[in-house]
Amino acid sequence: RIGQFIGGHVSRKKLLEAICQDVVGTELFQSSWIGLTENGQFNLVAQAGLDDDIIKLEEYLRKTRLPQCSQYALTTTGPFLGGPNKQGCESCPLSAVTADVRLCMRLEYGGTVYGTWTVASDDELLGDPQEQALFAEAAKDIALALHNIELTEQGVRVQEEIRTLNTRLQRHVTQLAALHSIDSAINASMDLSVVMRIIMDEITSQLDADAINVMSYNPRQQVLESIASRGFRGESIQRARVRIGQEYAGRVALEHRMVSVIDLHRASVDSGDAAEQTYSAEGFVSYCGIPLISKGKIRGVLEIYQRQTLNLSREWVGFLEAIAGQMAIAIDVAKMFDNLQRTNFELVVAYDATIEGWSREMDLRDASTQGHCRRVADLAVQLAGKLNLPDWDIVHLRRGALLHDIGKMSIPDSILHKAGPLSEDEWVIMKKHTTRAYETLLPITFLRPALDIPYCHHEKWDGTGYPRGLKGEVIPLSARIFAVVDVWDAIRYDRPYRPAWSRAKALEHMRLLAGNHLDPQIVDAFLEMVVAGEQE
């Protein structure tokens, strides 16, 4: 029957209780009890037949004392026969209530001692060597069953640990993917609002945040200002400007450390925090704020509000710290990009102002063409837009148009202002102004993309122009566009050697130049623009 019990139970306590009850149920034994050693303590695990005497035995064991029979059994491999009249058993609480003899055997398997099994009966039965041998075999079976149950429990524990590790691993993988997503966003976009939205998505997903407030530090005013938020019912928290050292966010920024509040209501009441009504209206229970630090400097504060009690596990805090580091970098990069854009814009404005200054200087040198540089620049930009040139190409085209005659700064006044026709030698000098423009502007890196117009605006479609005699589409597009508007402006305004032409005569002249002097397609586009009234 003990063998049947062993095969049918996986619970240690139920198995041992069933054995004890069955043994007493044979009516050959007065009692049966099994004690196990667990964590250095000997505990009574199962019994039958002790009745009220169990209380005395448990009290005896709580005093870390073992009955003599158990002490002896634990130190020997064979059964020990004890009882009221046996030496060393006088102090056992069971000796005072029963005259029965007790047979005790340790439960051991594979070198591991699990405890002892004790039965009580008359001296004649328990003193029988054959009965003792059967008792010893049964004890071995019980020890084997305890060993098997231990292995099963270990297997269950291992499986549970594996499941826990797999869950944690999956969570780590998910968090790594989230951090990678944020890295990609920071690298792909300079728009801080886009990056903040992605980061807050991950915080909501990974940390179960109910509300998030991202505050940027304004060093000039020593305040924190909200730049991104979500999950709030009202707007009072996001609109607040928090001074360093004040409120929770101000403390986080001042002390450069995370501040967490598990019970916002109690903490607010105790400290007299004026924001307690706001927390209550929002339904917030807990708070966590973490500094956003980049390169050792405070960049802001990330605040997380929960409408339930926060569980600040090491894993939760670790991921929050990683997110905060990335958020600080994102704010840093965005500010650097904004500063770079502002500086670049200011530099471009300064460059263009310098170019326009040179252009005005050229106009002042030749009163007959005053305003010519600005007019042809504006008209060239208009025509380039009609031809769908990219915006950045149009920027360079405009600069080139403003500087198209900068080479004439090196031409003597006697030639530049001559009222009559130029001599052959004078023409040779005059034609050098395109090469002089190239030599002047080439060393200036930011003007190199604008060189085509100053250098090539006198090239002709049929190849008869100068300085290089380029032909057709070999001539740079910007120079071909400019050549059209340059001719138009020249014939529509007074010159020392002739008055301005009428609009009709100018249009006819432009048609005649198409295909020999000028690019015919660009002329067509220009004439469409003029006829449509887009240019006067």
Disulfide bonds with the S-S distance in Angstrom:
none
